[in-house]
Amino acid sequence: MIVGAWVALSAHLHTALHHDMAEQFVWAHAWQLGYPKHPPLPTWLFLLAQTFLPAKPATLYGLSAVCIGLAGVFTYLAARELMPATLALCVAGLWGLQQPFGWRAWIYNHNTVLVMTVAMAVYFAVRAARRQEPWSWAAAGLAAGLAMSTKLQAVVPLVGILWALWRSGDLASLAARKGLAVAIVVSALVCAPPLWWMATGHTNALAYATHQLGSGAVDGDSVRMGQFVVSELRMLAPVLVVLMIWVVRAYGRPAGDERVGMRGPDVALQPWVEGLLLVPLAFVLAMGVFGGSKLHAQWGVQTFQFASFALVAWFGVHVSKLPLRSLVLTVAVVQAVFFLVAASPAGKRLHAPGAVQGYPGHELAQRVVADWEKAVPGCAL
């Protein structure tokens, strides 16, 4: 409901589409196994939506709300498998305060679908490892295949999931290893057609995924890192504010449930914190330092998708000291404040999509005109 409110606010305030959303109207001319820049799943979802909804911006806003909303649901379900119910609700509350899932939840692009599919993969992997359900392993593989059919960078969080399964000892049994093998086979079957389409030269997805290598060399490592850190701190600002309030209020109170946090005897959170946050973060930083890449803000959406999970895992011992009503009230107040700021005239100027420097609009227009003249000689466009 909160995600829907944010998306509805954005749809009401905006006078122009974000360029990533405009691209979907260009690409959604036919069903293909791939499109420029990325694998096909986000465009397929738009094409599927058009079977019963008009091809209008409102449909894309609706897809944004559905994808981000489902990402939140599966994030909560994954946390519920690993944490007590109160802490899982805290994860969900903090997750909704991360700006990519609140203030900027309106953007429909490949990151929007990626966070949904990765959250699905995490939930089913955790469930399968803890319950040894064969269907959960298959579902985890399906979600992983869908993630790879969304964006090639999905390989990073998927490696993080494998890391967490290995570090947690969940793959110690033969049944678990067989289940993982099933997941890998299902994933490969799902993503094989789009990857084959890319490998045979029908799309530039691989070139696009690697074109940032060396792009930030002129800026210097410190500048790139500094810009990325500042950008991500801004995206996590509401989360950090709420967490600080919780910890301050919990200071000096008697200890709560001793099972919470990473010291709990029945909960192994550390491997999942490593896999879901530290592995993606290490990859992005390595790309910046050793790959010479300019660290774009959109990379932070993927890197810090599970930041709220990690923060609750680290500070769960303190958070558990507070009653649930107090925890929820703090989240609601901060969420309301940021919503009112976004709805204000100043927030509208910050929130609306602006011009994208370096976007090849003129070049694309020239290509369209050239293709039109070739297809229909003598007929002006």
Helices and strands as residue ranges (DSSP letters): H 2-13, H 19-27, H 41-49, H 57-82, H 85-95, G 99-101, H 110-131, H 134-148, G 152-154, H 155-167, H 174-199, H 205-210, H 221-250, G 261-263, H 270-273, I 274-278, H 279-289, H 297-303, H 307-319, H 324-343, H 345-351, H 361-375
